[in-house]
């Protein structure tokens, strides 16, 4: 399995959005966040030509990011996965991943610090993060067998600016 881990793009300011009285789960991407993610998603497609599934946290900003990624790939299925919600447990994500086909390339879209903790768990079995993913960044992990703690191999990790440049967009 190949696993593309993507942190959601730039969202509305947390404090300003909270002042609206709406739940943080409804906080959307900014226009700039959408535009940058569209450019970055084109870069992702250059690096990872096929995605079998795009899984996302059910929070609006992650769903919107996942939809942008899926659109760059001509629309693979976008599945809302509760274990990818903010504050999720990395081992729950591993169990969900083990239910996917071994040869698939799966993208997961989530939040910080959860994405970084997941990557650290899959690479080294760490309970704390030793990486940090900026908004709109991504990394690719591969597994010789089924996903498990300490079983992942990091193929690359790219900042959002790098993805945009690969996608033919500006910085």
N, C-alpha and C positions, 0 to 999 in steps of 0.2 A: 504494500500500500504506500501511496505517496500522500502526504498530508500538507496542505497549504494552510498556514495559520495567518489570518488577516485581522488586524485591529481595525475597528470601525473608523470611518473618516471623521473629519472635524464636525462637531455638533454644536448646537446653540449653547451659549454660556449657561452653566449649571445654575448660578445664582440668579441671573436675570430670568431664566425659565421658571425657577421655583417661585418667583414673585408673581407669576401668572396664576398660581394656585393649582396648576396641573401636575400630575404625577411625573416624576423624572423618567419613568419608563416610556413616556410619550415624547421625550425630547428628540427633535429631528436633527438632521444634518443641516448645515448652513449651505447657502448657494455655492460658496467657495469650496466647502467640503465636498459637495457633489461634483463640481467641475474637476477638482484635483483628483478625486477618486476615479472619475471616468478616464482621465489620462493615465493614472496608475494601473487601472484594470487592463488597459491596452498593453501596458508593459508586462503585466502578469501573463497575458495571453502569449506574448512573445517568448516568455521563459517556460511556461507550462501550457502547451498548446491545447490540451484536453482536460476538462473537468467533468467528472461523472455526476457529482453532487455538490451543491453549495448548502452547507448547514449554517444556521445562524441562531444567535441569541434571539429571543422573542422581543427584545427592546427595540423600539422604532429605529433608533440610529443604526443599530446593527442590521436590522432587516433592510433598511434603505441601502446600506453599503453592500449587503449580499445581493440585492437586486441589481445594483450597478455592475458588480462582478459578473453575475449571471448573464446580463445583457451583452457584456463584452465577449462572452463565449456562446452567443446565439441561444441563450436560454436553457441551460441545464436546470433541473428541478431545484427550487429553493425550499428547504425544509426548516421549519422553526423547531429548535431542539431546546427544551427547557434546561437541560444540564449545562448549556452554554450561557445562560443568563448570568449577570454580574453576581459574583460571590460563589460561583459554582466550584465543585470539587474536581480536581484533575482526574482522579481515578474514576469518577462517574463518566467523564468524557471518554476515557480509555475504554470503559465497558461499552459505551454507545458505539465507538469506532469499531470494536471487535464484531459488532453486528453487521458491518458493511462487508462487501466483497473484497477479498485480499488483493486483487489486482487493480482496484479502483484508485482514482485520484480524487480526493475529497478536499474541499475547502471548508474551513470553519471560520466564521466571523464572530468576534466577541469583543471583550472589554479588557482593560488593564485594571488590576495587575493579573487578571485571570489568564490571558493569553500567554504572558511571560512565564507564569507559574506552570501552565500546561507544557510549554516548550521545555522548561528546565526539568520537569518531572519526566517527560518522555526521553530526554537526552541523558540525564544523570540520576534520575530517581529523587531529585531534590524536592523538598517541601517548600522551599523559598525560591524566589526567582533570582537567577544570575544573569538574566538578559532583560532588556527593556524595549518594548515595541512602541514606536511613536504612532500617532493616529494616522491611519492609511498605510502603514508599513506591513510587510509580510515576510514570512520565512517558509522554506520548504524542507520538510523532513521526510525521510524514507525509512521503511521497515522491511527487513528481509523476510520476516514472518508477520505475525499479527502484532498490532500496536500493543506496547507494554512499557512500563517504566524502565528506563535505561536501555531500551531497544532501538531508539530512533537514531538516525544519522542526519546531521544537519548538512544540507546541500548548499543552501545559501540563505542569507538574511539581508534584506534591502530596506533602506529608508524610503519614505514616500517620494522624495525628490529623485532618487535613483530610479524608482519605478516609472515616474513620469517621463524622465529622460529616455528610458528604454522604450516607452510607449509613444515616443515622437512628440511629446509635449515639452513645454519649457519647464524651467525650474519652478 
